[in-house]
Amino acid sequence: MAQPHTHDHSHDHGHDHGHPSSAVDPNAVLLDPANQSLSEALRRSFSVLKLLMVVMVILYLLSGWFSVKPGEEGFIVRFGRIVGTAEDERYKSAALGPGWHWSWPYPFEQWQTVNTQERRLPVEFMFLRTEQEKATGKLEYKYDNRLDPRRDDYLITGDVNIIHATLVINYRISNSIEYITHVYPSNKRSANDARRGAAEAYPEYALMRDLARSAVVEVAATMPALDIRGSGQSAFLEAVGARLEKQLKALADAGTPVGISIDARNGVLAAKSGSVEAILPPRQVQEDFDKVIAKENEKSRTIAEAEANARQVLTETGGERHQELSDAVNDEFTALLAASAARGAGDAAKEAALKDELVKKRETVEKLLDQSTGQAQAIIQLSRIYYNEMVNEARSDHDQILQLKPDFDREPQIVLSRLRDDMFAEALRNDKITKWYVPAGGELTILNINRSNIPKIDPMNQPGGPGLSPTQRQRSKLNLQKVQ
């Protein structure tokens, strides 16, 4: 039986035969085709992933671009602070105008825009209208139901009347930073509120609604109902605008400016809807109010016509500067009364001072009279002509008397007889003098004189015209009175 072969087969002879080493390098091992395909796929996937990461970074940075439209202002908010409101190296102003702008994308920065164009806020104090009234836009003034405060809204006026009103408040965002800081973030409107109307979608809707209603109620309580609905409607609307402006300023003074402004003069409008007036009384008494309004309008129209006629008469009388002339005449008359009072009181010093003042005011009146136009200037010119005629006539009479004085001193009766004959002869030659012939020797003569046929002699209307001189006219009047 054979024995197992147990000896050592080692051929290590203790020396190197020069054969190459049999150890295998892992880097030098060639992959089989399957492993090579997997490696190539991973390499390509990593390249695509790197490209996608680069594109995402670019898109992320591009997402910081935003556009501000005309009528808007933009802002960049960085960690809750508006960029530009504090010391900032990049932005000189917090508000960004129309155009394209860039900010760091979220979560580093965010951008917001605010519409700065005019906004409209309707404010109503109206009664409940029926569905038919809403559909037709016409009110049924014959309405049987009573006014119910739980259903109908209204205003109480200063004369304790009731009126209804539909107003529109026009305002705008004047300071977007204050608006963003104190209004926009803390007054987000829900989707349901936004669907209710454009005005109610604004963040400041509740604030402006309460302020506007408060201003309307306060102003209405100070004015009569007829003024609010009639001739004083413009004053009422301006007062509401001024009150609302004051309320917004009070918020700013209290440290919470909302950045909203209103034009007090034109910011509040009475909005008429169809045939429904903007300001009207309760429909239960509509007819009575209409009658009163009609009479008030007639009164205002009559007053306006009278004022227009007065202005026309004053302009025709004193020219365009009639008011200045009237004031100067009143001042002169007041100074005259004051000087007379001082003279009556025996105050010589005060009287002298007032006389000096009276002289100055009289000079002012004379200057304005010289510059005036119209009938006043015509009367002044006629008066000056008549004055010159009277002066010249007096001088002529004076010269004639001086010439006749020597003859009169010698034979007064002859001179008087001659003068009387000359006067009668001149009167007989003048056709403008009415003459009556009285029979001689009668003890009583009755003349039936038709006074309407007696020509009126007016020196003011006949200066320098044909006929008698002013002195002769006065003598003729005296003689005529004696005859009558």
GINOR-V874960 format. One record per helix or strand. SS is the DSSP state (2 for helix, 1 for strand). FROM is the first residue (numbers start at 1). LEN is the number of residues. If there is no record, write none. Layout:
SS_FROM_LEN ; SS_FROM_LEN
This chain:
2_26_3 ; 2_33_30 ; 1_65_4 ; 1_72_7 ; 1_81_2 ; 1_96_1 ; 1_99_4 ; 1_109_7 ; 1_119_7 ; 2_131_6 ; 1_155_2 ; 1_162_12 ; 2_176_9 ; 2_191_6 ; 2_199_3 ; 2_205_16 ; 2_225_5 ; 2_233_21 ; 1_260_3 ; 1_268_3 ; 1_273_1 ; 1_276_1 ; 1_279_3 ; 2_283_36 ; 2_322_24 ; 2_348_24 ; 2_375_36 ; 2_412_18 ; 2_451_3 ; 2_470_14
